[in-house]
Amino acid sequence: MDIGALFEKNELLPAVIQDQTTGRVLMLGYMNRESLTKTLDTGRVWFYSRSRQKLWNKGETSGNFLDVVSIDADCYLNSLLIQAKPHGPTCHTGEVSCYFTEVFKKDGKL
């Protein structure tokens, strides 16, 4: 696929990162054309930091890189699902996933 089509309407795309082995959602980041290109070229996940206004390689400081297994776009070409193999915890807190704070459970116990 021509990745240019992904960025025709938006400069940044949300990218959901999923553990390829467990299926667990690990994190959400944003990608621009350059970070997606670096991801494809290196096989490791790169993001665009909206707060710092620059590219960052997930794991560059912690060593907990994300190796890309596959990348799929949704039917509207406005978000990405990246299957990855993590090298340790994904969250900067040390948790496996950034999604560990429970907000609601159907059984009403929260």
C-alpha positions, 0 to 999 in steps of 0.5 A: 500500500502507498502510505501517502494515502494514509496521510491525505486527510490527517497529518497524525494517525492514532496507532494502537499497539497490540501484543502479537502473542497475548492479544493485549492492547499495550498502548496508543501512540500517534504516527506521522508519515516520517515515524511510519516510514522509520517504523517500516525501515527499522522494524521497530515502532516509532511515534511522533510526540505531540507534546515534544513535537518530535519523533521518538523510538519506543524503548530508546531510553528504557530498552523496552523496544517494540518489534513490528510483526504487522501493521494494518489500517482501519477501513477509513485509513485513519488509524493503525493497528500494530501487532508487535513483540515487546521487549519488556513492559510497555508502560513507562510505569513498568506495567506490561500495558498502559491500560491498567487503571480500571474505570468501570466493570459491568458487575458494578464493583468499582 
